Amino acid sequence: MGDCYFIGTLGALDARPGALEKLFVTQKVNDKGIYAVRFYIEGKWRVVVVDDYVPMKKWVKKFEGGKEIEGWLPAMAQSRILGEIWPSIIEKAWVKLMGTYEAAVGGDPQFVMNYLSDDPGVVVRIRKPCHGCPHIGV
């Protein structure tokens, strides 16, 4: 989808025990399919509510001997653990916060971290910017 900056930031946040879990107001799969996710917005924790309807794609696994298994998986963020839905739910909440899937494409991890934590964020450059490099703004 183009939101790897968001997914990567979730990975960084998960390095702090319990931080990722703290974002989920609804922490169990439920029959209603309604989930609440917490974001830090304008100095306050606020809740974004989403349902569990997410874009899906067909999945085919081919085995030796020609056997195939097919099914459906989320087209965007998904867990390596079959049936785990939290990546799709938090991504959908992020997209809702940004307004559209298109608006959520491309971004800055520090921008995301400001929404996922009430801790101040700082960017640390680990090397000097390359003058004249078209891909790095100086």
Backbone hydrogen bonds, N-H to C=O, Kabsch-Sander energy under -0.5 kcal/mol:
donor,donor_aa,acceptor,acceptor_aa,energy
6,F,3,D,-1.0
7,I,3,D,-2.1
8,G,4,C,-3.0
9,T,5,Y,-1.2
10,L,6,F,-1.8
11,G,7,I,-1.6
12,A,8,G,-1.9
13,L,9,T,-2.6
14,D,10,L,-2.1
15,A,12,A,-1.2
16,R,13,L,-1.9
19,A,16,R,-2.2
22,K,18,G,-1.8
23,L,19,A,-0.6
23,L,20,L,-1.2
24,F,21,E,-1.3
25,V,23,L,-0.8
25,V,36,A,-1.9
26,T,36,A,-1.7
27,Q,25,V,-0.7
33,G,30,N,-0.9
35,Y,50,V,-3.2
37,V,48,V,-2.8
38,R,23,L,-4.3
39,F,46,R,-2.9
40,Y,115,Y,-3.3
41,I,39,F,-0.9
41,I,44,K,-3.0
44,K,41,I,-1.5
46,R,39,F,-3.3
46,R,44,K,-0.5
48,V,37,V,-3.2
50,V,35,Y,-2.8
52,D,33,G,-1.2
54,V,52,D,-0.8
57,K,73,L,-2.9
59,W,71,G,-3.2
61,K,69,I,-3.2
62,K,60,V,-0.5
63,F,67,K,-3.0
66,G,63,F,-1.5
67,K,64,E,-0.5
69,I,61,K,-2.3
71,G,59,W,-2.3
73,L,57,K,-2.4
75,A,55,P,-3.1
76,M,55,P,-0.6
79,S,84,E,-0.7
82,L,80,R,-0.7
84,E,81,I,-2.1
89,I,85,I,-2.1
90,I,86,W,-2.7
91,E,87,P,-2.0
92,K,88,S,-2.1
93,A,89,I,-2.2
94,W,90,I,-2.2
95,V,91,E,-2.6
96,K,92,K,-2.3
97,L,93,A,-2.2
98,M,94,W,-2.3
99,G,95,V,-1.6
104,A,100,T,-1.1
104,A,101,Y,-0.5
105,V,102,E,-1.2
106,G,2,G,-3.0
112,V,108,D,-1.9
113,M,109,P,-2.9
114,N,110,Q,-1.7
115,Y,111,F,-0.6
115,Y,112,V,-1.7
116,L,112,V,-1.2
117,S,113,M,-1.4
124,V,122,V,-0.5
125,R,123,V,-0.6
131,H,129,P,-0.7
133,C,130,C,-1.4
136,I,133,C,-1.1
137,G,135,H,-0.5
